[in-house]
Amino acid sequence: MSFEAFLGELRSDADEWAKVAPPPGAVDCEVTITSLDGEEALGGLPEHPPHVYRDRQEEMGLARVVLFQPDAPEADAEFLLRAKEALAASPDGLVEDCVRAFATLGPGEDPKRLADLSGAGIDGLRLCMLRGRLTCPWDELDRHVRHTHDLTGWNREISLDGSDLHDLEQMMRDWPGQTILSDCGGFRFSRSLTQPGFRALRRLIDRGRVWVKLARPYAISKIGVAADAEVRALARALADWAPERMLWGSGWPHLDREHEAGGDEDGQDASDRTMLELLAEWAPSKGVRTRILLRNPEELYGFATWPVAPDD
């Protein structure tokens, strides 16, 4: 390849990146740290420490982050707090208070421990209600959500199958605080826009207390790929319906995709950039993406308004 051709490729890549690049202050709402710098990973998980994510964060132009507790028996809220401390400031040091942390806690936690965790910096509750991975028994979910919110004021993020939302709608619509649904609403059984679960989701969104995170589309794809046509139609419909209730996350470090072809020495593929490129497909308007990447998470997670105005 000639030098001129090489420069041409660089310019082309820069132009393509400019089309999907996030605004200043953008928030990555889906990150898991599995090890702390200088320490082994928890529970046999691959090592993904804060400094590795920091490099990826700077490369992607992301400034703030929402962390989740790793899915390992050895992981606890105290580990999550240490990870939060390691990423507390923005990559350029411009702004402090750049991390929120959601802990996985089941029912039966001591009220004092919940209060202590809230005071120490845990910001929300993470629940998994997928088959075989229940954080909480279904018959205790309503009480657990209400009890935890009463003691801490936490919002919660839930992983579930969105196809069941019509059965859960009445319970969820009465919950205090805000509820975030992961994985593009989690429609694992069906991605039809006419199914009862999707119609229930739109009603819940319209009530103003439910948010959807446009992240990890491969998690609900029948073929396990990010650029799934069914998931694309679902995500576009959600972004069109209520852009003011959408969030975005990279899904780093894509633990369930690490052995796919194309990974580098850290087990990464192009998924982080791919997630931004997919968001640009789902929400073609730059103004809408600025809302999803910046304004919405500032509102929901209580981040301060970023001091550099976006070009939207």
Helices and strands as residue ranges (DSSP letters): H 3-20, E 27-32, G 42-44, H 50-60, E 64-68, H 77-86, E 99-104, H 111-120, E 124-128, H 138-152, E 155-159, G 162-164, H 165-173, E 179-181, G 183-185, H 196-206, E 210-214, G 217-219, H 229-241, G 243-245, E 246-248, G 255-257, H 271-282, H 286-290, I 291-295, H 296-301
